[in-house]
């Protein structure tokens, strides 16, 4: 018995087997799930990239299929709603960005806490507006005695302007050996132009492009709300080093370091007050309308505002473990999770799209072949 006790005590003194301190929300299944996902993002060479230019979930699948064929890529997951890609690879970041550009999209590496945003391109919106203008002029001209050739030229211009992006996405989708709605749309418009139905082709293209813009706008609002959460905490902090204050990025600050918060500044990291007294506005995190008084020994949270009095705070959590970071990760996880109906529709579309495409080819080619054969037999 005494030997067993000695073994257990010696085991417990070892740091490698010491149990982690329990989290206040350890009983919550969502928190456990969040912590697991956080570890997955940090292990190996997995990185997160921001992808710009995707206008549908099929575009995300195109990027995935393109990168999965690369020998240096071990795993990849692209989420359209969040506009992010999590990928584990052995090659450089520049190589991945180049590979994404080959699929027709722009990528930028997302840092630990700050997302590298790709500048939003408004040229697509301008093209859709011009496409609508040409479509409207052509439609009015068709009832005003204008030359049919000129009207068709206007419709063709509307098709080129409105269908440029879907056609580009369709090209890369076919290149990645996948059929999506961009491929179907491009084929339908080309077919309409081939049989002389320019107005129908231009109308379909414009409505499709307009729908994509409205969808991008709604999704961008959701992404902006997440960015506003990220901006709650400042990117830098004043670290106390002896009698001097050194400005450092929050990513470089370790647990146990002392940071100084001046009156009116935001608190950059979770910590514990060791010197000074003040009231802190915790409304961005807790929703409390009344500022909370803080004394030595009280906890403070990243993203909250120090209203008056200088505080010296001992950092207790790294930037990726702060309360605000956990909130952001939970919001992103909730956004990335698909409802059962949405997941079913995505799976169904992967089967439905090729079937529709092949069926359309049969409907177009078989009657033509049979009719030409029948007419040839009558001539004989």
C-alpha positions, 0 to 999 in steps of 0.5 A: 500500500505504501509503495502504491501511494509513493508511486501515485504521489511521484506521478502527480509531481510530474508536470507531464501528468498534471491535470489541467485546471478546469474551465468554468464552462467545462460542463458545456458540450459546446465548449468541449467541442470548441477546444477540440477544434482549436487544437486541430487548427494548431497541430501540424502545418494546418493553416487558415486562408481567406478566399475571395471571389467565391459566389456559391458553395460549388466554387468552394468545392472547385477549390477543394478538388483543385487542391486535393490533387496537389501532392503536397496537400494533406487535407483541405476544407473550404467553407463558402459562408465564412470565406475561409479555407483550412488546409494542411500542406508541406509546401510554402504559403506562396505556393498555396496562394498560386494554386488557389489563383489557378482555380480562379480565386484570391487567397491570403493567409489568416494570422493567429488573431487577425484575418488577412483580408483580400480587398473587395473587388467591385468590378463585378457589380459594375459589370452587372449594372452595365449588363442590365443597362444594355439589356434594358436598351435592347428590350426597349429598342425591340419595340421601337423599330431598331435594327435587329442586328443592333439589338442582338449586339446589345444583348450580346454585350449584356451576356458578355458583361454579366456572364464573364464571372460565371463563365470564368468559374465554369472554366475552372470548374471543368478544369477541376473536373467538377460540374456546377451551376456555373457550368450549367448556366454557361452552357444554357447561355451559349445554347440560347445564343446558338439558336438565336434567342439572344434576349432569353440568354441575356435575361438569364445571365443578368438575373443569375449575376444579380442573384450572386451579388445579393447573396454575396452582400448578405454573406459579407454582412455576416463576415463583417460582424465577425470582423467587428468582434476581432477588432474589439481587442487591440492588436498591440499592448504596452509590456512592462520590462523593468522601469520601461514600457515596450509596445509589442504585438499581442501574439508575442506576449506570453502568459505571466508578463505584465501589461499596462493599461492607460485610462480610456484604452482597451484591454488587449488580453485576459488577465488579473489586476495586480496594481491599480484601481479602475472601473472597466466597461465590460459591455462588449463581452458580458453585456453589462450596462454598468462598468465594473470596479476592478481591484488587485486580484480581479479578472479582466477580459480582452476587448473591455475598456478601462475607463479611468485609472491606470492598471497593471495586469498580469496576462493569464491567457494567450491571444488565441485563448482569450474570452473574445477569441473563444466567442469568435471561434464559436461564431465561426463554427456555428456559421460553418456547420450546415443544417441537415437540409442544406447538407442534403441539398449540397450532396443532391446537387453533386449528383443532380447537376451532372445528370441534368447536364448529360440529359440535356445533351441527350435531348439535344443530340438524339432527336437531331440524329434521329430526324436527320436519319429519317430525312435521309431515308425519305430522300433515298 
